[in-house]
Amino acid sequence: MQFPAELGLQADADLRHYNTLGVPARARYLTVVNSTTLLTQALQFAHEANLAVLVLGQGSNTVLTRDFDGLVIHNQLRGVDVIQETDSYVELRVAAGENWHQFVSFAVTKHWYGVENLALIPGLVGAAPIQNIGAYGVEVKDVITAVEYVDRTTLAIQTLSNDACQFAYRDSVFKNALCDATVITAVQIRLNKRAALNLDYPALADQAGKQPSLESVFDAVCRIRTQKLPDPAAIPNAGSFFKNPVVTTEHHQRLKSQFPDLIGFATDDGYKLAAGWLIDQAGWKNKEISGVRVHRQQALVVINPSNRSGADVMALAAAIQQDIVRIYDVQLEVEPRIY
Ligand SMILES: Cc1cc2nc3c(=O)[nH]c(=O)nc-3n(C[C@H](O)[C@H](O)[C@H](O)COP(=O)(O)OP(=O)(O)OC[C@H]3O[C@@H](n4cnc5c(N)ncnc54)[C@H](O)[C@@H]3O)c2cc1C
């Protein structure tokens, strides 16, 4: 098989710097693409060479449990374009390789409302719709109008409307019917030009000042997150390792009588429990197995300070899951994608 020179393929590539857990996995091939033409060529090459494909942004929601025997495509498609503008809103086409936080900062400088609560979430724009990133009462589905992607099999460029993306809590069609079937190339986002702040989250309302503004909310989100969450550049981690589980009303009542401090919020399907509280109360904070540890301040975050393997990371996660079933009869679901 002839390697197309323009793909700049790296063989036996080290992926340690392509995942924020710092797992030392390797890829048979790695290519960095900065145009849809190169992306299509890379997919074509993988197809002809019968190679599995893994798309990686910053790898901040990914656990690599083994070397990847295929082609890793690191996405660096860049550009932010205005596609429509009125007195009340602006609609943008943001390329998938843009850094999410830099895009949020840009929107705040332009005085556009809608993504400020999502400041400092690591990763690239192209991954944001995959798990419908969310924080402080806002989810990215609230601002996405459409998602553009290349179909991995037909190589056709497609656009999906917000509705068709089937967004839900940390979920979308890209994790289900279209799982591993697309490469997202751009996200279309509509932002408000008129003041529209979301201060539903009490800690944010407290910190955003007496007369909250777009800038003060953005600053407050950055402050709270910096205090609460370890910076992956300093301590390798993948953010929240487990989703908040939803239990039935009866199950919640049972747990509440046994654990009066239990944190739970009523939802349409029952009660959503705070996974961090369950793990903390089970005594897991700062506990370590094979060099992988639960963060000492934030029980939901698994840290990998010694760059241990993805299998070691998953061994700690499995031990936590078993304990949570034993104590609360609750099954925790891992949030990052496991490969
Ligand atoms: C410290 C920390 C805090 C975090 N806080 C939050 C938070 O508050 N809320 C939240 O929702 N998440 C949070 N996360 C998780 C993470 O930041 C998001 O899920 C982010 O969107 C992942 O982006 P990424 O580029 O790193 O994706 P990656 O980890 O590279 O990829 C994630 C998945 O998407 C796929 N993928 C990536 N790009 C594309 C593409 N262009 N096309 C098709 N598939 C693609 C990958 O194959 C993989 O399956 C946090 C993570 C960390 C480390």
The ligand as an ORCA input file, in Angstrom:
! r2SCAN-3c Opt
* xyz 0 1
  C     -10.659     18.649     33.409
  C     -11.812     18.253     32.524
  C     -13.048     18.849     32.721
  C     -14.130     18.498     31.910
  N     -15.335     19.120     32.135
  C     -16.410     18.793     31.381
  C     -17.661     19.433     31.605
  O     -17.805     20.296     32.480
  N     -18.710     19.051     30.841
  C     -18.579     18.119     29.839
  O     -19.591     17.832     29.171
  N     -17.398     17.503     29.591
  C     -16.313     17.819     30.340
  N     -15.107     17.203     30.103
  C     -15.001     16.180     29.027
  C     -14.396     16.729     27.695
  O     -13.776     17.952     27.901
  C     -15.473     16.894     26.614
  O     -16.160     15.696     26.395
  C     -14.863     17.371     25.271
  O     -15.895     17.700     24.377
  C     -13.928     16.344     24.644
  O     -13.251     16.959     23.572
  P     -11.972     16.297     22.942
  O     -11.601     17.070     21.719
  O     -10.902     16.165     23.956
  O     -12.562     14.883     22.546
  P     -11.814     13.463     22.441
  O     -11.593     12.919     23.799
  O     -10.654     13.583     21.544
  O     -12.941     12.621     21.733
  C     -14.092     12.215     22.434
  C     -14.913     11.275     21.551
  O     -15.375     11.986     20.412
  C     -14.831     11.439     19.203
  N     -14.476     12.590     18.352
  C     -13.677     13.631     18.680
  N     -13.668     14.529     17.689
  C     -14.465     14.035     16.712
  C     -14.870     14.505     15.432
  N     -14.431     15.668     14.926
  N     -15.712     13.733     14.698
  C     -16.174     12.552     15.176
  N     -15.827     12.052     16.371
  C     -14.980     12.793     17.133
  C     -13.628     10.615     19.612
  O     -13.390      9.563     18.690
  C     -14.094     10.112     20.983
  O     -14.973      9.021     20.835
  C     -13.981     17.529     30.887
  C     -12.727     16.934     30.684
  C     -11.643     17.292     31.481
  C     -10.304     16.667     31.248
*
